[in-house]
Amino acid sequence: MQVSPGKKLNFDNTEIAFRNKSKSELNSAYWLFKIMSSNFLTQVGPPVTNLFLNIGLPIQGIIKSTIFKQFCGGETIAECERTIALLADGKVGTILDYSVEGEEEEHVFDFTCAEIIRTIDRAAGDKRVPITVFKVTGIGRFGLLEKLDAKAALSAEEKAEFEKVKHRCERICRTAFEKNVPVMIDAEETWIQDTIDALALDMMILFNKEKLIVYNTYQLYRHDKLAHLKADHLVAKEAGFILGAKIVRGAYMEKERKRAAERGYSSPIQPDKETTDRDYNAAITYCADHVEQIGVVCGTHNEASCRVLAELLDAHQISHSHPHVYFAQLLGMSDNLSFNLSDSGYNVAKYVPYGPVKAVMPYLFRRAQENTSVAGQTSRELDLIAREKQRRNG
């Protein structure tokens, strides 16, 4: 297979990174990241904001015009249309992500299932929306998944409840199969992940035999996940399906280490960042080495890892636009990666979260806290925006 012609990757090209941003949008992003660089505000902001929302102070409009606007596409799929079009102008796809978290009621799970199916319906036939995504905790109760992971006995009611979870999961994946729209199942906390992994594998066995539809997510800040990826590949080869693998570093590190320390078990998290980086790059290398049997979504804001996969494709003479290889970043972050990769012909998509402002707040708070906890992330964003502002003024 011939490699698609493309420009040499330059993640410092701010003209390409921000060409869809107006001067005022650049200024807004600059000041937002400036505020987020304060650890104090990031830690104190969530409880204060929740208090204001709960007592009815008119803070929702401020949130929607600032942090929500930066990191979310809108409150509904229809409100995301402008973002879909803007990203497509830069040859970047949209991953519609209904980001309502922490619900417990069955009627909410049914609504969320229907909403995820609406994202699949919206994506069908539109190359600008190439992949969709959902969380199992969006369609099932966390406590139930936790009990299943712990191998605890379920009551008759809980068994019936889990059947509903499996039915919702299968409805989503079957719709994805019928509409030919790939769907990723997000990773979550380790103490519910075994159940999620088992569901994901069941869905791949059902729907990935003819084409790549379902992806599971592997968090490489876990020390066991590189081996898990390779083991799942062996299962896929034996069972005759394509393995879908979204490779991420992970999103629950502080929570994982705290729980392990409190409960006296060995932490599932890698001992340091270097080990995480090593395993992450080994995972994407493994996927590239088996690209016909594994579809990989490289979900990262790490420039070095993006370059590793990009160079692997060239080394293996794999087309930049091979359907089994995608890069993915979050809306509002790392535009220097997304748009420079797409400009060089690689498949790229942005997660575009959406949902009612108040319901999406847990997601937004996590984004802000992750930005300050990832070494250099916020300062890198600020530096790139400042350089683009200077370039335009120069």
C-alpha positions in Angstrom: 0.0 0.0 0.0 1.4 3.4 -1.0 1.9 6.1 1.6 -0.2 9.2 1.0 1.8 12.2 0.1 1.9 14.7 2.9 3.9 17.6 4.3 6.5 16.9 7.0 4.9 17.0 10.4 5.5 20.2 12.3 3.5 20.5 15.5 4.8 24.0 16.0 2.9 25.4 13.0 0.4 27.7 14.7 -1.0 29.1 11.5 -2.4 25.7 10.6 -3.3 24.9 14.2 -5.5 28.0 14.7 -6.6 28.9 11.2 -10.3 28.3 12.2 -10.0 30.7 15.2 -10.8 34.3 15.0 -8.8 36.9 16.9 -11.4 37.1 19.7 -11.6 33.4 20.0 -7.8 33.2 20.4 -8.0 35.8 23.1 -10.7 34.0 24.9 -8.8 30.7 24.8 -5.7 32.5 26.0 -7.3 33.9 29.1 -9.2 30.7 29.8 -6.0 28.6 29.9 -4.4 31.4 31.9 -7.1 31.0 34.6 -6.8 27.2 34.4 -3.1 27.4 35.0 -4.0 28.4 38.6 -4.2 25.2 40.7 -6.1 27.1 43.3 -8.9 28.1 40.9 -9.0 24.6 39.4 -9.4 23.0 42.9 -11.7 25.6 44.4 -13.8 26.2 41.2 -15.8 22.9 41.1 -17.4 23.2 44.6 -18.0 26.9 44.3 -19.6 26.6 40.9 -21.8 23.7 42.0 -22.9 25.8 45.0 -23.8 28.7 42.7 -25.7 26.4 40.3 -27.6 24.7 43.1 -28.7 27.9 44.8 -29.8 29.3 41.5 -27.3 32.1 40.9 -27.1 33.1 37.2 -23.7 31.5 36.6 -24.8 29.1 33.9 -24.6 31.7 31.1 -21.0 32.6 32.2 -20.0 29.0 32.1 -21.6 28.4 28.7 -19.8 31.4 27.1 -16.4 30.4 28.5 -15.2 27.0 29.6 -18.2 25.2 28.0 -17.7 27.0 24.7 -14.0 26.0 24.7 -14.4 22.3 25.4 -18.0 21.4 24.3 -19.9 21.6 21.0 -23.2 22.6 22.5 -26.1 21.3 24.6 -27.6 19.2 21.8 -26.5 17.5 18.6 -28.0 20.3 16.6 -25.9 22.9 18.5 -22.8 20.9 17.6 -23.3 21.4 13.8 -21.2 24.6 13.8 -18.3 22.8 15.4 -18.7 19.8 13.1 -18.4 22.2 10.1 -15.4 24.1 11.5 -13.5 21.0 12.3 -14.3 19.6 8.8 -12.8 22.8 7.3 -9.5 21.7 8.8 -10.0 18.1 7.7 -10.7 16.9 11.2 -13.6 14.7 12.1 -16.0 14.9 15.0 -16.6 12.3 17.7 -20.0 13.2 19.2 -19.7 12.5 22.9 -22.9 12.8 25.1 -21.1 13.7 28.3 -23.7 13.4 31.0 -22.2 11.5 34.0 -23.1 10.2 37.4 -26.7 9.3 36.9 -28.4 6.4 38.6 -32.0 6.0 37.4 -33.2 3.4 34.8 -35.2 6.0 32.9 -32.0 8.1 32.5 -30.1 5.1 31.3 -32.8 4.5 28.7 -32.6 8.1 27.6 -28.8 8.0 27.4 -29.0 4.8 25.3 -31.4 6.5 22.9 -29.2 9.6 22.8 -26.1 7.6 21.9 -28.1 5.9 19.1 -29.0 9.4 17.9 -25.3 10.2 17.6 -24.9 7.1 15.5 -27.9 8.1 13.3 -26.4 11.6 12.9 -23.0 10.1 11.9 -24.4 7.7 9.4 -23.3 8.6 5.9 -21.4 11.7 7.0 -17.6 11.4 6.7 -17.3 14.4 8.9 -18.5 12.3 11.9 -16.4 9.2 11.4 -16.6 7.6 14.9 -18.9 7.6 17.9 -18.4 6.8 21.6 -20.2 5.9 24.9 -19.5 5.0 28.5 -21.0 1.9 30.0 -21.7 3.9 33.2 -24.0 6.1 30.9 -26.3 3.1 30.4 -25.8 1.2 33.7 -25.4 1.8 37.4 -21.8 2.1 38.7 -22.6 0.2 41.9 -23.9 -2.8 39.8 -20.8 -2.9 37.7 -18.7 -2.7 40.8 -20.5 -5.7 42.3 -20.0 -7.6 39.1 -16.3 -6.9 39.1 -16.0 -8.0 42.7 -17.6 -11.3 41.7 -20.3 -10.7 44.4 -23.6 -12.6 44.2 -26.4 -10.7 42.5 -30.0 -10.6 43.6 -32.7 -11.6 41.1 -33.4 -7.8 40.6 -29.7 -7.1 40.0 -29.5 -9.9 37.4 -32.5 -8.4 35.6 -30.9 -5.0 35.9 -27.7 -6.2 34.3 -29.6 -7.8 31.5 -31.0 -4.4 30.7 -27.4 -3.0 30.6 -26.3 -5.7 28.2 -29.4 -5.1 26.0 -28.7 -1.4 25.8 -25.0 -2.0 24.9 -26.0 -4.5 22.2 -28.7 -2.1 20.8 -26.0 0.6 20.5 -23.4 -1.7 18.8 -26.0 -3.3 16.6 -27.1 0.1 15.4 -23.5 1.1 14.8 -23.1 -2.2 12.7 -26.2 -1.6 10.7 -25.3 2.1 10.0 -21.6 1.3 9.4 -20.5 3.8 12.1 -17.6 2.7 14.4 -18.3 3.1 18.1 -15.8 3.2 20.9 -16.5 2.0 24.4 -14.6 4.2 26.9 -12.5 2.9 29.7 -13.4 3.7 33.3 -12.2 2.9 36.9 -10.3 -0.3 37.4 -12.8 -1.7 39.9 -15.5 -1.8 37.2 -13.3 -2.3 34.1 -13.3 -6.1 33.9 -17.1 -6.0 33.3 -16.7 -3.3 30.7 -13.9 -5.3 29.0 -16.0 -8.4 28.9 -19.0 -6.5 27.4 -16.7 -4.9 24.8 -15.2 -8.3 23.8 -18.7 -9.8 23.4 -19.7 -6.9 21.2 -16.5 -7.3 19.0 -17.2 -11.0 18.6 -20.7 -10.1 17.4 -20.0 -7.2 15.2 -16.4 -7.0 14.1 -16.2 -10.2 12.0 -17.0 -8.4 8.7 -15.7 -4.9 9.5 -14.3 -2.7 12.2 -17.2 -1.4 14.3 -16.6 -1.7 18.0 -13.5 -0.5 19.9 -12.5 -1.1 23.5 -10.3 1.3 25.3 -6.9 0.5 26.9 -5.5 2.8 29.6 -1.7 2.4 29.4 -1.1 4.1 32.8 -2.2 0.7 34.0 0.8 -1.7 34.3 -1.3 -4.7 33.0 -2.8 -3.2 29.9 -0.1 -3.8 27.3 -0.3 -7.5 28.1 -4.1 -7.3 28.0 -4.0 -5.7 24.5 -1.8 -8.5 23.2 -4.0 -11.2 24.8 -7.1 -9.7 23.3 -5.4 -9.7 19.9 -4.8 -13.5 20.3 -8.5 -13.9 21.1 -9.5 -11.9 18.0 -7.3 -14.0 15.8 -8.7 -17.3 17.2 -12.3 -16.0 17.1 -11.9 -14.4 13.6 -12.7 -10.7 14.3 -10.9 -7.4 14.0 -9.8 -6.0 17.3 -10.7 -2.3 17.9 -8.3 -0.6 20.3 -8.4 2.9 21.5 -5.1 3.6 23.2 -5.0 6.2 25.9 -2.8 7.0 28.9 -5.7 7.2 31.3 -8.0 9.5 33.2 -8.4 8.4 36.9 -4.8 8.3 38.2 -5.3 10.2 41.5 -8.5 8.4 42.3 -6.9 5.0 41.5 -3.9 5.5 43.7 -6.0 6.9 46.6 -8.4 4.0 46.6 -5.5 1.5 46.5 -3.8 3.1 49.4 -7.0 3.3 51.4 -7.9 -0.3 50.8 -4.4 -1.7 51.1 -4.0 -3.3 47.7 -1.2 -2.8 45.2 -1.8 0.2 42.9 -2.8 -0.7 39.3 -1.1 2.4 38.1 2.4 2.5 36.6 5.2 3.6 39.0 6.1 6.7 36.9 5.4 8.6 33.7 8.4 7.1 31.9 6.9 3.6 32.3 3.5 4.8 31.1 5.1 6.4 28.0 7.1 3.3 27.3 4.0 1.0 27.4 1.9 3.5 25.5 4.4 3.7 22.6 4.8 -0.1 22.7 1.0 -0.5 22.4 0.7 1.8 19.4 3.7 0.1 17.8 2.1 -3.3 18.4 -1.1 -2.1 16.7 0.8 -0.7 13.7 2.7 -4.0 13.4 -0.7 -5.7 13.1 -2.7 -3.0 11.3 -4.8 -5.4 9.2 -6.1 -7.2 12.3 -6.2 -4.3 14.7 -7.9 -0.9 14.3 -6.2 1.7 16.5 -7.4 5.1 17.7 -4.3 6.9 19.1 -6.0 9.0 21.8 -3.3 11.3 23.1 -2.2 14.9 23.6 1.4 13.7 23.7 3.4 15.0 20.8 6.1 12.4 21.0 3.6 9.5 20.8 1.8 11.1 17.8 5.1 11.3 16.1 5.9 7.7 16.9 2.8 6.4 15.3 3.1 8.8 12.3 6.7 7.6 11.7 5.6 3.9 12.1 3.0 4.3 9.3 5.7 5.6 7.0 8.2 2.9 8.1 5.6 0.2 7.3 4.5 1.9 4.1 1.0 2.2 5.5 -1.2 4.9 4.0 -1.7 8.0 6.2 -5.4 7.5 5.6 -5.6 3.8 6.4 -9.1 3.2 7.8 -7.6 1.2 10.7 -5.6 4.2 12.0 -6.9 7.3 13.7 -5.5 10.0 15.9 -7.9 11.6 18.4 -7.7 14.6 20.7 -10.3 16.6 22.8 -12.1 19.7 21.5 -10.4 22.8 22.7 -7.0 21.2 23.3 -3.9 20.3 21.3 -5.1 21.9 18.0 -1.4 22.0 17.0 -1.5 18.1 17.0 -5.0 17.7 15.4 -4.7 20.1 12.5 -1.1 19.5 11.7 -1.7 15.8 11.6 -4.7 16.2 9.3 -2.8 18.7 7.1 -0.3 15.8 6.5 -3.1 13.5 5.5 -3.6 11.5 8.6 -7.1 10.5 9.9 -7.9 12.7 12.9 -11.0 13.3 14.9 -11.8 15.5 17.9 -14.0 14.4 20.8 -16.9 16.9 20.8 -18.7 16.6 24.2 -22.2 17.9 24.4 -25.1 18.0 26.8 -27.0 20.3 29.2 -24.5 22.7 30.8 -25.2 21.7 34.4 -25.1 18.0 33.5 -21.7 18.3 31.7 -20.0 20.2 34.6 -18.3 17.0 36.0 -16.7 16.5 32.6 -15.6 20.1 32.4 -14.1 20.1 35.9 -12.2 17.0 35.0 -10.8 18.6 31.9 -9.6 21.6 33.8 -8.0 19.5 36.5 -6.3 17.2 34.0 -4.9 20.3 32.2 -3.2 21.4 35.4 -2.0 17.9 36.4 -0.4 17.0 33.1 3.0 18.5 33.2 3.4 21.4 30.8 0.0 21.0 29.1 -1.5 24.3 30.0 1.8 26.2 29.5 2.2 24.6 26.1 -1.4 25.7 25.1 -0.6 29.2 26.3 2.7 29.4 24.4 1.2 28.2 21.1 -1.7 30.7 21.4 0.6 33.5 22.3 2.8 32.7 19.3 -0.1 32.7 16.9 -1.3 36.0 18.3 2.2 37.4 17.7 2.4 36.0 14.2 -0.9 37.6 13.2 0.1 40.9 14.7 3.6 40.8 13.1 
